[in-house]
Amino acid sequence: MISIFIKFLTYMEISSKITFLFIIYFAFAPRVQNYMFLLSKDVFYVAFVMLNLMMFYNLIKGKHDKKYYISFVVSSIGILLFRNDGKYMLLIMYVCAALFFKKRRRLFMVMIVGVFIFNVLYNNILLPSLQITPSSKAEMLSIPFQQTARYKRDYPNDVTKEEKEAISAILDYDNLEKIYVPSLSDKVKLTFNQKATNKELKSYFRAWFQQFCRHPGVY
């Protein structure tokens, strides 16, 4: 897929210098090298993203071949299936496309509605009917959780009583600095309180923001 994408850059008449920079990136980026030897959902996700971008380009250029439409829809579904946060990327892309490419506005409006409907049916109807456990909120909050743990490690004496109470309602506050690993968020996010209320989450993010304002370099 990477080779196809590089070839597609020449099809788009991208300058050879920029294409060469892409090749250098793919050759030396650690994550890309991992994809070559590790088969995971991210590998399929990236492949669908690349395919989606190529089909997106063809459609905004006025290509009306059915294979482009089919590939565009299939790649969009693939993005939604392999990463839950893929829907945000698609929605932003389609909204921007609908605003700036008036000739294809109807297509992208349909895709916006399609992404929304697919997401609702898949996550709220299909998965529950198959008794598949939904992903935890901790997955999408792993970065702020890591930042909180790092803050506790670096500035343990600069945490207010209110902040401690807010964090303790969400995470294992007393052990954050002990379980914090810079390159892996699993140990921290596994302490997430699944029963935390929206009010408690709001209090946590208030504390998170206050600490960011005091020591932004930690984050």
Backbone as a chain_set.jsonl record, in Angstrom:
{"seq": "MISIFIKFLTYMEISSKITFLFIIYFAFAPRVQNYMFLLSKDVFYVAFVMLNLMMFYNLIKGKHDKKYYISFVVSSIGILLFRNDGKYMLLIMYVCAALFFKKRRRLFMVMIVGVFIFNVLYNNILLPSLQITPSSKAEMLSIPFQQTARYKRDYPNDVTKEEKEAISAILDYDNLEKIYVPSLSDKVKLTFNQKATNKELKSYFRAWFQQFCRHPGVY", "coords": {"N": [[0.826, -1.203, 0.0], [1.991, 1.217, 0.703], [3.816, 1.569, -1.386], [2.036, 1.835, -3.519], [0.832, 4.205, -2.753], [2.977, 6.006, -2.935], [3.424, 5.892, -5.671], [1.045, 6.981, -6.452], [1.376, 9.616, -5.734], [2.996, 10.611, -7.741], [1.173, 10.423, -9.779], [-0.548, 12.407, -9.024], [0.958, 14.488, -9.698], [2.787, 15.532, -7.907], [5.682, 17.221, -6.777], [8.988, 15.911, -7.36], [10.779, 16.268, -5.266], [9.196, 16.537, -2.95], [7.936, 14.069, -3.01], [10.153, 12.452, -2.601], [10.737, 13.121, 0.05], [8.563, 11.956, 1.319], [9.176, 9.264, 0.854], [11.541, 9.027, 2.348], [10.474, 9.461, 4.87], [8.736, 7.206, 5.17], [10.662, 5.258, 5.113], [12.213, 5.583, 7.414], [10.61, 6.144, 9.657], [9.794, 4.9, 12.8], [7.308, 3.673, 13.508], [6.196, 2.955, 11.044], [8.025, 1.051, 10.192], [7.524, -0.911, 12.091], [5.015, -1.728, 11.256], [5.624, -3.335, 9.129], [6.339, -5.762, 10.169], [4.601, -6.425, 12.17], [1.425, -7.535, 12.559], [-1.408, -5.872, 13.019], [-4.439, -4.147, 14.081], [-3.957, -1.485, 13.452], [-2.374, -1.537, 11.187], [-4.127, -2.323, 9.119], [-5.893, -0.225, 9.363], [-4.347, 2.053, 8.604], [-3.861, 1.34, 5.957], [-6.445, 1.476, 4.876], [-6.903, 4.202, 5.268], [-5.029, 5.363, 3.524], [-6.006, 4.37, 1.076], [-8.507, 5.584, 1.089], [-7.809, 8.306, 0.954], [-6.668, 8.415, -1.586], [-8.861, 7.749, -3.226], [-10.524, 9.81, -2.528], [-9.199, 12.006, -3.618], [-9.476, 11.417, -6.363], [-12.26, 11.649, -6.654], [-12.83, 14.357, -6.031], [-11.63, 15.456, -8.139], [-13.341, 14.984, -10.121], [-13.67, 12.413, -11.182], [-15.702, 9.856, -12.349], [-15.949, 7.137, -12.323], [-17.318, 4.009, -11.349], [-15.793, 2.336, -9.753], [-14.241, 4.009, -8.217], [-16.076, 5.236, -6.516], [-17.069, 2.981, -5.143], [-14.71, 2.018, -3.922], [-14.153, 4.199, -2.337], [-16.287, 4.236, -0.511], [-15.996, 1.682, 0.667], [-13.413, 1.895, 1.808], [-13.92, 3.931, 3.662], [-15.694, 2.649, 5.408], [-13.958, 0.669, 6.31], [-12.115, 2.231, 7.753], [-13.759, 3.093, 9.841], [-14.317, 0.669, 11.088], [-11.87, -0.358, 12.01], [-10.695, 1.539, 13.662], [-12.076, 3.292, 16.268], [-11.939, 6.049, 16.649], [-11.642, 6.9, 14.105], [-13.859, 7.938, 12.927], [-13.984, 10.634, 13.513], [-11.935, 11.786, 12.022], [-12.909, 11.258, 9.436], [-15.361, 12.671, 9.417], [-14.508, 15.335, 9.77], [-12.995, 15.625, 7.433], [-14.95, 15.212, 5.423], [-16.807, 17.24, 5.957], [-15.26, 19.55, 5.488], [-14.718, 19.078, 2.794], [-17.299, 19.252, 1.715], [-17.762, 21.93, 2.095], [-15.831, 23.237, 0.524], [-15.743, 22.049, -2.005], [-17.968, 22.444, -4.108], [-19.198, 21.193, -6.315], [-19.172, 18.528, -5.691], [-20.599, 18.4, -3.433], [-23.056, 17.186, -2.671], [-22.401, 14.467, -2.62], [-20.533, 14.329, -0.49], [-22.095, 15.235, 1.621], [-23.902, 13.16, 1.795], [-22.093, 11.179, 2.576], [-21.355, 12.135, 5.096], [-23.754, 11.853, 6.545], [-23.98, 9.106, 6.215], [-21.731, 8.106, 7.622], [-22.448, 8.839, 10.221], [-24.873, 7.381, 10.602], [-23.957, 4.732, 10.225], [-22.154, 4.524, 12.363], [-23.879, 4.762, 14.574], [-25.615, 2.525, 14.215], [-23.767, 0.403, 14.251], [-22.324, 0.612, 16.72], [-24.327, 0.991, 18.669], [-26.374, -0.789, 18.185], [-25.71, -3.218, 16.658], [-23.27, -4.288, 17.921], [-24.063, -4.39, 20.743], [-26.182, -6.232, 20.459], [-24.836, -8.531, 19.863], [-23.625, -8.973, 22.175], [-21.133, -7.827, 22.672], [-18.601, -6.288, 24.41], [-18.417, -2.799, 24.843], [-15.777, -0.417, 24.064], [-13.658, 0.974, 26.596], [-13.895, 4.198, 28.212], [-11.447, 4.899, 29.007], [-9.655, 4.351, 26.998], [-9.708, 6.447, 25.107], [-8.938, 8.429, 26.761], [-6.375, 8.057, 27.528], [-4.072, 9.61, 27.033], [-4.39, 12.183, 28.465], [-4.53, 10.973, 31.0], [-1.976, 9.858, 31.254], [-0.515, 12.219, 31.308], [-1.378, 13.329, 33.697], [-0.382, 11.435, 35.501], [2.342, 11.758, 35.069], [2.658, 14.362, 35.938], [2.114, 14.037, 38.652], [4.316, 12.515, 39.316], [6.48, 14.278, 38.825], [5.817, 16.675, 40.123], [4.848, 16.256, 42.882], [4.315, 17.675, 45.198], [2.94, 19.837, 44.423], [0.189, 19.754, 44.156], [-3.108, 20.518, 44.649], [-5.546, 20.181, 47.334], [-8.156, 19.931, 46.362], [-7.641, 19.193, 43.717], [-6.411, 16.711, 44.119], [-8.544, 15.234, 45.19], [-10.278, 15.262, 43.009], [-8.811, 13.874, 41.035], [-8.419, 11.437, 42.343], [-10.951, 10.354, 42.27], [-11.108, 9.389, 39.782], [-8.726, 8.051, 38.999], [-6.109, 5.862, 40.324], [-4.796, 7.584, 42.507], [-2.783, 7.561, 44.552], [-0.818, 5.814, 43.669], [0.103, 6.627, 41.211], [2.614, 7.754, 40.328], [4.229, 5.573, 40.683], [3.367, 3.591, 38.923], [3.567, 4.79, 36.512], [4.649, 4.741, 33.187], [6.565, 6.054, 30.697], [6.39, 5.305, 27.952], [4.187, 3.697, 27.718], [0.789, 3.486, 28.297], [-0.885, 1.75, 29.575], [-0.797, 0.767, 32.3], [-1.552, 2.95, 33.834], [-4.061, 3.788, 32.777], [-5.569, 1.533, 33.291], [-6.353, 1.774, 35.878], [-8.53, 3.317, 35.836], [-11.635, 4.503, 36.966], [-14.43, 2.911, 36.251], [-16.996, 3.499, 36.977], [-17.183, 6.171, 37.249], [-18.765, 9.333, 37.357], [-20.236, 11.775, 35.094], [-20.0, 14.265, 36.243], [-17.831, 13.907, 37.953], [-15.846, 13.416, 36.08], [-15.75, 15.898, 34.83], [-14.763, 17.424, 36.931], [-12.277, 16.257, 37.166], [-11.069, 16.992, 34.711], [-11.003, 19.703, 35.053], [-9.106, 19.916, 37.055], [-6.993, 18.78, 35.671], [-6.558, 20.734, 33.693], [-5.866, 22.965, 35.236], [-3.433, 22.128, 36.304], [-1.99, 21.898, 34.003], [-1.766, 24.585, 33.281], [-0.04, 25.484, 35.251], [2.334, 23.954, 34.977], [3.078, 23.464, 32.056], [5.069, 22.214, 30.548], [5.341, 19.603, 31.469], [3.233, 18.244, 30.36]], "CA": [[0.0, 0.0, 0.0], [2.897, 2.371, 0.719], [4.335, 1.704, -2.755], [0.946, 2.359, -4.335], [0.643, 5.596, -2.359], [4.085, 6.778, -3.519], [3.147, 5.979, -7.107], [-0.095, 7.881, -6.609], [1.882, 10.985, -5.624], [3.438, 11.009, -9.081], [-0.067, 10.576, -10.548], [-1.071, 13.713, -8.618], [1.952, 15.449, -10.182], [3.514, 16.115, -6.778], [7.083, 17.378, -7.161], [9.863, 14.794, -7.001], [11.398, 16.559, -3.975], [8.224, 16.205, -1.901], [7.777, 12.61, -3.06], [11.348, 11.882, -1.977], [10.581, 13.301, 1.496], [7.638, 10.913, 1.745], [9.914, 8.002, 0.847], [12.431, 9.065, 3.507], [9.64, 9.28, 6.065], [8.309, 5.813, 5.256], [11.829, 4.392, 5.313], [12.846, 5.734, 8.722], [9.658, 6.278, 10.768], [9.744, 3.628, 13.547], [5.991, 3.04, 13.463], [6.028, 2.346, 9.722], [8.844, -0.171, 10.187], [6.814, -1.912, 12.884], [3.91, -2.242, 10.454], [6.129, -4.341, 8.19], [6.563, -7.032, 10.855], [3.581, -6.656, 13.181], [0.086, -7.475, 11.976], [-2.373, -5.397, 14.009], [-5.531, -3.366, 13.5], [-3.443, -0.22, 12.932], [-1.865, -1.772, 9.83], [-5.289, -2.275, 8.229], [-6.436, 1.131, 9.446], [-3.52, 2.931, 7.773], [-4.087, 0.956, 4.562], [-7.735, 2.037, 4.474], [-6.749, 5.662, 5.218], [-4.333, 5.672, 2.266], [-6.938, 4.109, -0.024], [-9.547, 6.605, 1.163], [-7.246, 9.566, 0.472], [-6.495, 8.32, -3.04], [-10.183, 7.816, -3.848], [-11.001, 11.168, -2.255], [-8.579, 12.866, -4.626], [-10.101, 11.137, -7.656], [-13.633, 12.138, -6.672], [-12.874, 15.821, -6.094], [-11.15, 15.811, -9.48], [-14.414, 14.74, -11.077], [-13.667, 11.06, -11.718], [-17.031, 9.297, -12.096], [-15.922, 5.687, -12.445], [-17.957, 3.346, -10.205], [-14.8, 1.727, -8.876], [-13.782, 5.028, -7.278], [-17.128, 5.378, -5.505], [-17.091, 1.761, -4.332], [-13.495, 1.998, -3.104], [-14.278, 5.285, -1.366], [-17.221, 3.778, 0.525], [-15.392, 0.529, 1.349], [-12.307, 2.379, 2.644], [-14.509, 4.677, 4.774], [-16.198, 1.643, 6.348], [-12.786, 0.049, 6.908], [-11.587, 3.165, 8.742], [-14.666, 3.077, 10.986], [-14.272, -0.634, 11.752], [-10.588, -0.677, 12.628], [-10.394, 2.485, 14.744], [-13.295, 4.004, 16.622], [-11.756, 7.494, 16.481], [-11.559, 7.202, 12.68], [-15.049, 8.695, 12.502], [-13.723, 12.065, 13.634], [-11.145, 12.163, 10.852], [-13.778, 11.244, 8.259], [-16.338, 13.75, 9.5], [-13.808, 16.598, 9.505], [-12.617, 15.647, 6.024], [-16.141, 15.337, 4.587], [-17.383, 18.569, 6.169], [-14.397, 20.482, 4.752], [-14.914, 18.834, 1.361], [-18.618, 19.768, 1.354], [-17.69, 23.391, 2.1], [-14.917, 23.785, -0.479], [-15.928, 21.437, -3.33], [-19.414, 22.554, -4.296], [-19.684, 20.254, -7.323], [-19.293, 17.2, -5.085], [-21.177, 18.636, -2.101], [-24.083, 16.19, -2.366], [-21.726, 13.211, -2.288], [-19.933, 14.395, 0.834], [-23.178, 15.335, 2.595], [-24.384, 11.783, 1.949], [-21.084, 10.445, 3.333], [-21.446, 12.596, 6.484], [-24.917, 11.164, 7.118], [-23.674, 7.678, 6.219], [-20.813, 7.826, 8.734], [-23.22, 8.954, 11.461], [-25.809, 6.249, 10.69], [-23.175, 3.507, 10.403], [-21.6, 4.527, 13.71], [-24.982, 4.493, 15.506], [-26.067, 1.143, 14.042], [-22.7, -0.538, 14.609], [-21.961, 0.683, 18.142], [-25.474, 0.997, 19.572], [-27.335, -1.859, 17.887], [-25.079, -4.49, 16.284], [-22.37, -4.803, 18.969], [-24.813, -4.824, 21.928], [-26.975, -7.423, 20.163], [-23.909, -9.669, 19.864], [-23.073, -8.985, 23.536], [-19.724, -7.434, 22.607], [-18.373, -5.202, 25.354], [-17.891, -1.579, 24.205], [-14.471, 0.009, 24.549], [-13.702, 1.817, 27.781], [-13.544, 5.606, 28.036], [-10.025, 5.028, 29.308], [-8.891, 4.264, 25.75], [-9.556, 7.77, 24.489], [-8.411, 9.362, 27.761], [-5.067, 7.567, 27.965], [-3.065, 10.68, 26.989], [-4.483, 13.027, 29.667], [-4.206, 10.169, 32.181], [-0.515, 9.803, 31.302], [-0.03, 13.544, 31.699], [-1.661, 13.467, 35.128], [0.572, 10.583, 36.219], [3.663, 12.386, 34.958], [2.612, 15.536, 36.812], [2.225, 13.537, 40.027], [5.694, 12.069, 39.497], [7.423, 15.394, 38.786], [5.432, 17.755, 41.049], [3.93, 15.68, 43.879], [3.993, 18.641, 46.249], [2.242, 20.966, 43.822], [-1.17, 19.296, 43.862], [-4.016, 21.03, 45.682], [-6.455, 19.206, 47.933], [-9.275, 19.756, 45.433], [-7.149, 18.436, 42.563], [-6.194, 15.334, 44.57], [-9.848, 14.592, 45.305], [-10.823, 15.095, 41.66], [-8.045, 12.821, 40.372], [-8.651, 10.181, 43.056], [-12.256, 9.823, 41.864], [-10.968, 8.844, 38.431], [-7.554, 7.179, 38.908], [-5.466, 5.462, 41.581], [-3.912, 8.722, 42.729], [-1.657, 7.271, 45.444], [0.207, 4.991, 43.017], [0.321, 7.08, 39.834], [4.035, 7.905, 39.994], [4.863, 4.247, 40.717], [2.967, 2.78, 37.76], [3.75, 5.566, 35.28], [5.68, 4.33, 32.228], [6.448, 7.063, 29.637], [6.086, 4.773, 26.617], [3.041, 2.783, 27.761], [-0.244, 4.063, 29.165], [-1.777, 0.692, 30.072], [-0.846, 0.64, 33.756], [-2.283, 4.09, 34.389], [-5.47, 3.803, 32.367], [-6.268, 0.38, 33.865], [-6.873, 2.162, 37.189], [-9.684, 4.186, 35.594], [-12.878, 4.138, 37.646], [-15.47, 2.76, 35.226], [-18.266, 4.013, 37.503], [-17.067, 7.623, 37.417], [-19.876, 10.089, 36.783], [-19.849, 12.9, 34.237], [-19.605, 15.358, 37.126], [-16.477, 13.594, 38.422], [-14.953, 13.607, 34.936], [-15.593, 17.345, 34.656], [-13.866, 17.885, 37.996], [-10.933, 15.785, 36.808], [-10.513, 17.804, 33.624], [-10.714, 21.02, 35.618], [-7.809, 19.757, 37.729], [-6.016, 18.538, 34.595], [-6.265, 22.008, 33.04], [-5.174, 23.816, 36.196], [-2.053, 21.66, 36.392], [-1.355, 22.266, 32.726], [-1.451, 26.023, 33.329], [1.096, 25.698, 36.152], [3.533, 23.29, 34.458], [2.74, 22.937, 30.721], [6.148, 21.382, 30.02], [5.118, 18.214, 31.87], [2.287, 17.62, 29.44]], "C": [[0.872, 1.271, 0.0], [3.444, 2.627, -0.684], [3.279, 2.296, -3.679], [0.739, 3.843, -4.041], [1.735, 6.482, -2.959], [3.87, 6.956, -5.014], [2.001, 6.965, -7.372], [0.338, 9.34, -6.506], [2.364, 11.493, -6.979], [2.233, 11.23, -9.999], [-0.7, 11.942, -10.262], [-0.153, 14.849, -9.056], [2.589, 16.23, -9.031], [4.991, 16.17, -7.158], [7.932, 16.215, -6.644], [10.523, 15.01, -5.636], [10.47, 16.177, -2.822], [8.0, 14.697, -1.849], [8.952, 11.929, -2.38], [11.277, 12.008, -0.455], [9.618, 12.265, 2.073], [8.355, 9.568, 1.843], [10.844, 7.917, 2.05], [11.646, 8.828, 4.795], [9.247, 7.819, 6.236], [9.479, 4.88, 5.557], [12.349, 4.434, 6.745], [11.886, 5.887, 9.909], [9.519, 4.939, 11.486], [8.405, 2.915, 13.445], [5.761, 2.33, 12.132], [6.826, 1.053, 9.637], [8.178, -1.278, 10.996], [5.675, -2.538, 12.093], [4.361, -3.373, 9.529], [6.25, -5.719, 8.837], [5.469, -7.386, 11.856], [2.201, -6.471, 12.568], [-0.908, -7.095, 13.066], [-3.439, -4.567, 13.309], [-5.033, -2.06, 12.892], [-2.907, -0.354, 11.511], [-3.01, -1.667, 8.827], [-5.884, -0.865, 8.205], [-5.671, 2.086, 8.532], [-3.724, 2.621, 6.29], [-5.405, 1.547, 4.057], [-7.672, 3.564, 4.388], [-6.092, 6.072, 3.899], [-5.262, 5.49, 1.07], [-8.016, 5.191, -0.069], [-9.056, 7.938, 0.617], [-7.085, 9.563, -1.049], [-7.837, 8.425, -3.758], [-10.799, 9.207, -3.67], [-10.468, 12.137, -3.31], [-9.249, 12.667, -5.989], [-11.503, 11.725, -7.744], [-13.702, 13.66, -6.753], [-12.347, 16.329, -7.433], [-12.175, 15.491, -10.562], [-14.4, 13.381, -11.731], [-14.98, 10.381, -11.355], [-17.084, 7.781, -12.237], [-16.496, 5.047, -11.175], [-16.938, 2.778, -9.222], [-14.266, 2.725, -7.851], [-14.794, 5.212, -6.152], [-17.149, 4.178, -4.558], [-15.892, 1.716, -3.397], [-13.551, 3.058, -2.01], [-15.165, 4.862, -0.198], [-16.605, 2.646, 1.34], [-14.269, 0.989, 2.284], [-12.822, 3.172, 3.84], [-15.036, 3.713, 5.841], [-15.031, 0.963, 7.061], [-12.176, 0.918, 7.994], [-12.434, 3.127, 10.014], [-14.558, 1.78, 11.78], [-12.985, -0.859, 12.534], [-10.131, 0.325, 13.676], [-11.636, 3.315, 15.018], [-13.159, 5.509, 16.418], [-11.614, 7.892, 15.014], [-12.733, 8.04, 12.204], [-14.819, 10.193, 12.571], [-12.915, 12.573, 12.439], [-12.032, 12.259, 9.616], [-14.752, 12.414, 8.278], [-15.696, 15.1, 9.212], [-13.474, 16.722, 8.017], [-13.833, 15.897, 5.129], [-16.804, 16.705, 4.74], [-16.586, 19.625, 5.4], [-14.603, 20.338, 3.251], [-16.249, 19.4, 0.895], [-18.606, 21.297, 1.267], [-16.905, 23.938, 0.913], [-15.082, 23.212, -1.894], [-17.421, 21.338, -3.622], [-19.971, 21.533, -5.288], [-19.905, 18.852, -6.755], [-19.952, 17.265, -3.703], [-22.202, 17.57, -1.726], [-23.464, 14.868, -1.935], [-21.207, 13.244, -0.855], [-20.977, 14.593, 1.933], [-23.761, 13.951, 2.863], [-23.407, 10.975, 2.793], [-21.115, 10.85, 4.809], [-22.592, 11.879, 7.205], [-24.65, 9.667, 7.238], [-22.764, 7.289, 7.373], [-21.566, 7.85, 10.056], [-24.14, 7.752, 11.653], [-25.057, 4.948, 10.952], [-22.653, 3.412, 11.832], [-22.674, 4.189, 14.747], [-25.411, 3.033, 15.427], [-25.03, 0.146, 14.547], [-22.46, -0.57, 16.118], [-23.141, 0.54, 19.092], [-26.476, -0.133, 19.328], [-26.641, -3.196, 17.631], [-24.22, -5.067, 17.408], [-23.12, -5.216, 20.237], [-25.631, -6.091, 21.684], [-26.127, -8.688, 20.152], [-23.21, -9.816, 21.207], [-21.556, -8.745, 23.54], [-19.535, -6.202, 23.483], [-17.817, -3.965, 24.642], [-16.548, -1.189, 24.802], [-14.637, 0.967, 25.723], [-13.36, 3.261, 27.426], [-12.053, 5.82, 28.251], [-9.173, 5.0, 28.049], [-8.662, 5.649, 25.16], [-9.003, 8.791, 25.47], [-7.009, 8.995, 28.216], [-4.002, 8.661, 27.979], [-3.196, 11.627, 28.189], [-4.186, 12.259, 30.957], [-2.688, 10.063, 32.362], [0.072, 11.132, 31.774], [-0.244, 13.785, 33.193], [-0.659, 12.657, 35.957], [1.966, 11.187, 36.2], [3.751, 13.614, 35.871], [2.798, 15.104, 38.264], [3.661, 13.092, 40.318], [6.653, 13.256, 39.641], [7.112, 16.494, 39.801], [4.446, 17.24, 42.104], [3.492, 16.666, 44.952], [3.238, 19.861, 45.72], [0.859, 20.528, 43.326], [-2.079, 19.769, 44.985], [-4.921, 19.918, 46.198], [-7.618, 18.899, 46.991], [-8.856, 18.931, 44.228], [-6.95, 16.963, 42.923], [-7.517, 14.58, 44.645], [-10.445, 14.312, 43.923], [-10.132, 13.95, 40.927], [-8.316, 11.465, 41.014], [-9.983, 9.545, 42.673], [-12.19, 9.125, 40.512], [-9.863, 7.788, 38.348], [-7.038, 6.814, 40.3], [-4.383, 6.486, 41.914], [-2.648, 8.349, 43.503], [-0.52, 6.523, 44.762], [0.584, 5.457, 41.614], [1.796, 7.149, 39.458], [4.754, 6.556, 39.959], [4.571, 3.445, 39.451], [3.155, 3.517, 36.436], [4.929, 5.05, 34.462], [5.543, 5.265, 31.023], [5.972, 6.522, 28.286], [4.864, 3.876, 26.577], [2.013, 3.298, 28.763], [-1.098, 3.014, 29.87], [-1.912, 0.674, 31.591], [-1.645, 1.764, 34.406], [-3.763, 4.005, 34.039], [-6.262, 2.613, 32.913], [-6.813, 0.691, 35.263], [-8.1, 3.064, 37.059], [-10.938, 3.637, 36.278], [-14.026, 4.109, 36.637], [-16.807, 3.343, 35.669], [-18.238, 5.529, 37.707], [-18.208, 8.341, 36.701], [-19.352, 11.214, 35.892], [-19.383, 14.09, 35.075], [-18.174, 15.154, 37.621], [-15.461, 13.77, 37.303], [-14.708, 15.094, 34.679], [-14.637, 17.917, 35.701], [-12.43, 17.472, 37.703], [-10.31, 16.681, 35.744], [-10.254, 19.244, 34.074], [-9.352, 20.991, 36.314], [-6.698, 19.571, 36.706], [-5.598, 19.861, 33.953], [-5.509, 22.943, 33.969], [-3.701, 23.431, 36.311], [-1.302, 21.974, 35.107], [-0.914, 23.73, 32.737], [-0.217, 26.295, 34.203], [2.391, 25.136, 35.578], [3.258, 22.66, 33.089], [3.814, 22.01, 30.146], [5.995, 19.91, 30.358], [4.232, 17.49, 30.856], [2.914, 17.39, 28.066]], "O": [[0.524, 2.27, -0.629], [3.525, 3.775, -1.12], [3.579, 3.149, -4.514], [0.501, 4.64, -4.949], [1.453, 7.581, -3.436], [4.103, 8.034, -5.56], [1.993, 7.681, -8.373], [-0.273, 10.21, -7.128], [2.165, 12.658, -7.322], [2.254, 12.095, -10.874], [-1.308, 12.552, -11.141], [-0.442, 16.022, -8.82], [2.89, 17.417, -9.156], [5.494, 15.249, -7.801], [7.621, 15.616, -5.614], [10.799, 14.044, -4.924], [10.902, 15.571, -1.841], [7.887, 14.118, -0.768], [8.774, 10.943, -1.664], [11.708, 11.102, 0.259], [9.826, 11.758, 3.176], [8.16, 8.823, 2.803], [10.935, 6.875, 2.699], [12.084, 8.099, 5.685], [9.404, 7.253, 7.318], [9.302, 3.835, 6.183], [12.871, 3.436, 7.243], [12.314, 5.77, 11.058], [9.163, 3.941, 10.859], [8.361, 1.692, 13.309], [5.199, 1.236, 12.095], [6.353, 0.067, 9.071], [8.258, -2.45, 10.629], [5.396, -3.729, 12.233], [3.576, -4.259, 9.189], [6.261, -6.732, 8.138], [5.412, -8.517, 12.338], [1.854, -5.38, 12.115], [-1.216, -7.907, 13.939], [-3.359, -4.314, 12.107], [-5.615, -1.571, 11.924], [-2.974, 0.589, 10.723], [-2.88, -0.999, 7.801], [-6.32, -0.38, 7.161], [-6.278, 2.84, 7.772], [-3.757, 3.531, 5.462], [-5.471, 2.06, 2.94], [-8.319, 4.158, 3.526], [-6.541, 7.009, 3.239], [-5.31, 6.329, 0.17], [-8.39, 5.655, -1.146], [-9.785, 8.626, -0.098], [-7.331, 10.569, -1.714], [-7.947, 9.106, -4.777], [-11.502, 9.707, -4.548], [-11.203, 12.979, -3.824], [-9.552, 13.637, -6.684], [-11.895, 12.243, -8.789], [-14.545, 14.2, -7.469], [-12.584, 17.475, -7.814], [-11.93, 15.691, -11.752], [-15.06, 13.195, -12.754], [-15.342, 10.33, -10.179], [-18.172, 7.205, -12.266], [-16.198, 5.485, -10.064], [-17.179, 2.739, -8.015], [-13.884, 2.339, -6.747], [-14.424, 5.328, -4.984], [-17.235, 4.332, -3.34], [-16.036, 1.411, -2.213], [-13.063, 2.846, -0.9], [-14.832, 5.102, 0.963], [-16.684, 2.651, 2.568], [-14.181, 0.526, 3.421], [-12.236, 3.105, 4.92], [-14.845, 3.938, 7.036], [-15.096, 0.707, 8.263], [-11.764, 0.413, 9.039], [-11.902, 3.129, 11.125], [-14.69, 1.786, 13.004], [-13.001, -1.477, 13.598], [-9.271, 0.007, 14.497], [-12.18, 3.959, 14.121], [-14.128, 6.18, 16.059], [-11.482, 9.076, 14.701], [-12.633, 8.761, 11.212], [-15.39, 10.947, 11.783], [-13.18, 13.653, 11.912], [-11.931, 13.211, 8.841], [-14.945, 13.077, 7.259], [-16.268, 15.92, 8.493], [-13.647, 17.783, 7.418], [-13.764, 16.692, 4.191], [-17.306, 17.265, 3.765], [-17.164, 20.489, 4.741], [-14.658, 21.328, 2.522], [-16.335, 19.967, -0.195], [-19.339, 21.888, 0.475], [-17.262, 24.976, 0.356], [-14.621, 23.811, -2.866], [-18.049, 20.3, -3.414], [-21.095, 21.059, -5.121], [-20.719, 18.084, -7.268], [-19.876, 16.322, -2.915], [-22.219, 17.1, -0.588], [-23.942, 14.225, -1.001], [-21.416, 12.299, -0.094], [-20.763, 14.161, 3.066], [-24.075, 13.607, 4.003], [-23.825, 10.176, 3.631], [-20.923, 10.004, 5.683], [-22.429, 11.372, 8.315], [-25.033, 9.034, 8.221], [-22.985, 6.271, 8.03], [-21.357, 6.99, 10.912], [-24.185, 7.17, 12.736], [-25.465, 4.151, 11.797], [-22.702, 2.344, 12.443], [-22.422, 3.43, 15.683], [-25.557, 2.374, 16.456], [-25.376, -0.841, 15.196], [-22.399, -1.641, 16.721], [-22.985, 0.025, 20.2], [-27.329, -0.4, 20.173], [-26.935, -4.19, 18.296], [-24.418, -6.215, 17.807], [-22.851, -6.292, 20.77], [-25.767, -6.928, 22.577], [-26.63, -9.784, 20.399], [-22.327, -10.657, 21.375], [-20.81, -9.366, 24.297], [-20.227, -5.197, 23.317], [-16.836, -4.076, 23.907], [-16.221, -1.587, 25.92], [-15.636, 1.678, 25.824], [-12.632, 3.521, 26.468], [-11.468, 6.781, 27.753], [-8.081, 5.567, 28.032], [-7.546, 5.981, 24.76], [-8.637, 9.897, 25.072], [-6.504, 9.561, 29.186], [-3.12, 8.651, 28.839], [-2.203, 11.86, 28.877], [-3.649, 12.832, 31.905], [-2.179, 10.164, 33.479], [1.034, 11.161, 32.542], [0.603, 14.373, 33.866], [-0.156, 13.128, 36.976], [2.687, 11.135, 37.197], [4.783, 13.868, 36.492], [3.547, 15.73, 39.014], [4.16, 13.269, 41.43], [7.541, 13.232, 40.493], [8.02, 17.168, 40.287], [3.327, 17.743, 42.199], [2.425, 16.513, 45.546], [2.935, 20.792, 46.465], [0.428, 20.887, 42.23], [-1.842, 19.451, 46.151], [-5.045, 18.859, 45.583], [-8.017, 17.744, 46.843], [-9.608, 18.075, 43.762], [-7.277, 16.075, 42.136], [-7.607, 13.429, 44.218], [-11.042, 13.259, 43.697], [-10.792, 13.145, 40.27], [-8.43, 10.458, 40.316], [-10.128, 8.324, 42.744], [-13.091, 8.372, 40.141], [-10.038, 6.753, 37.706], [-7.467, 7.374, 41.309], [-3.204, 6.273, 41.634], [-1.555, 8.782, 43.14], [0.622, 6.584, 45.219], [1.305, 4.758, 40.903], [2.192, 6.664, 38.399], [5.773, 6.412, 39.283], [5.428, 2.707, 38.966], [2.935, 2.949, 35.367], [6.049, 4.934, 34.96], [4.493, 5.269, 30.382], [5.24, 7.199, 27.564], [4.528, 3.343, 25.52], [2.327, 3.518, 29.933], [-1.952, 3.364, 30.685], [-3.023, 0.576, 32.112], [-2.331, 1.553, 35.406], [-4.62, 4.137, 34.913], [-7.489, 2.672, 32.991], [-7.647, -0.054, 35.777], [-8.645, 3.521, 38.063], [-11.249, 2.451, 36.173], [-14.528, 5.154, 36.222], [-17.659, 3.647, 34.834], [-19.169, 6.098, 38.276], [-18.567, 7.992, 35.576], [-18.17, 11.557, 35.936], [-18.485, 14.83, 34.672], [-17.398, 16.106, 37.702], [-14.341, 14.221, 37.544], [-13.593, 15.498, 34.35], [-13.811, 18.779, 35.4], [-11.49, 18.226, 37.953], [-9.152, 17.082, 35.865], [-9.381, 19.92, 33.53], [-8.552, 21.916, 36.18], [-5.608, 20.124, 36.845], [-4.414, 20.08, 33.699], [-4.599, 23.645, 33.528], [-2.83, 24.296, 36.403], [-0.11, 22.279, 35.135], [0.171, 24.067, 32.264], [0.554, 27.215, 33.931], [3.438, 25.774, 35.682], [3.21, 21.435, 32.981], [3.507, 21.123, 29.349], [6.47, 19.054, 29.612], [4.435, 16.318, 30.537], [2.255, 16.871, 27.166]]}, "num_chains": 1, "name": "protein.A"}
